[in-house]
């Protein structure tokens, strides 16, 4: 089945897609905090779509959906009190997709261990 490395790449693609939503200074509709992000649902929607699209062909669809959902939920919890930190991680990953912070890598690995065949 899928390797954890391939799925981590899928989630990085999701984060980059999220970065495009939350870091664009030119759009007045970008959320400034989790309340606004939750109201629009765009961050979660874009993350899940990008993650599942990037992971297609690497694993079973149900496993991928569970993995992507787990990753988003864990990231949302990790940055629950630090929306700006979430945006900063996304920005950094947008500039250097392989520079995954240790806390984010731990989230991906935990979700992979829970939801994916290795």
N, C-alpha and C positions, 0 to 999 in steps of 0.2 A: 504494500500500500504506500501511502505517502510518507515521505521523510519529514521529520520535524523541521529540517532546514527549509524545505520547499514551502511548508505552511507558514513558517516565520516570514518568508519572503512574501507570501500572500497577505499577511497582516501588515507588513511594511507598506505594501501597495495600498492597503486600506488607510493606513495612517497618512500616507502622502495625499490621497484623495481627500481625507478630512482636512489636511493642512490647507488645501485649496479653498475649502469652505470657510475655515476659521481665521486664516491669516491674511486674507486679501483686504488691504486697507481701503480699497476703492469702493467697496460695497457697503452701503449703510445697513444691509440686511444681515451682515455677519454678526453672530451672537457675541456678547461681551461676557457672558457668564453661563453657568450650567442651566439656570432657570430659562434664559432665552433659548439656549441650545435644545433643551427638552421641549419647549413650546413648539419650536419649528420641526424638530425631529430630523433635521437635515444631517447633522453630524452622525447620528447612529445609522440612518438610512444609507448615507454615502459610505461609511465605514463597512457596513455589512455587505453592500453591493460590491465594492471594490475588493474586499477580502474574498468573497465567494467567487467572483470572476477570476481573480488572480490564482485561486486554488483549483479551479476546474481542471479536471483531467488528472489531478494529483491524488485525489481521494474520493470516497463515496460522497455524494451530495449531502446526505443526512449528517455524516461525520463532520463535513466541512461547515455546515450550518451551525452545528453545535460548537465547533471549535471557534468559529468567528464570533458567535454570540458570547461564548465564555470570555474570549479575549476582550471584546468591547465592554462587557459588564465589569471585568476585572480592572480594565484601564479606567473606566468611569469611576469605580470605587477608589482606585489608587489616587486619582486626581480629583476626588469629590470636593475637596476644600481648596483646590489649586487649579482653577480653570486656566489661568495664565501659564502655569507650568505645563499643562496639557498642550496648550498652543505652542509653547516653546519647544517641547519635544517634537511636535509635528513639524515645526519650522526646521529644526535641526535635521530631522530625518528627510525632509524635502531637499535639503542641501547635501546631505551625506547619508543615503539610505542604508548603508551598512553600519553606521554608528549608532547601534541600538543600545540605549542605556541599560545597565544591569537590571534595574527594577522592571523594565519593560520586557527584557529578555526572559526574566524569571516568570512573568505572566504568560508569555507565549509558551514557554516550556511546560509550565503547569497545565495549561489548557490542552496542549498537545498530548501530554501524558494521560490526561483524563479522557480525551475525546477521540484520539486518533490511533489507528493501528500503526505500529512502527515497522 
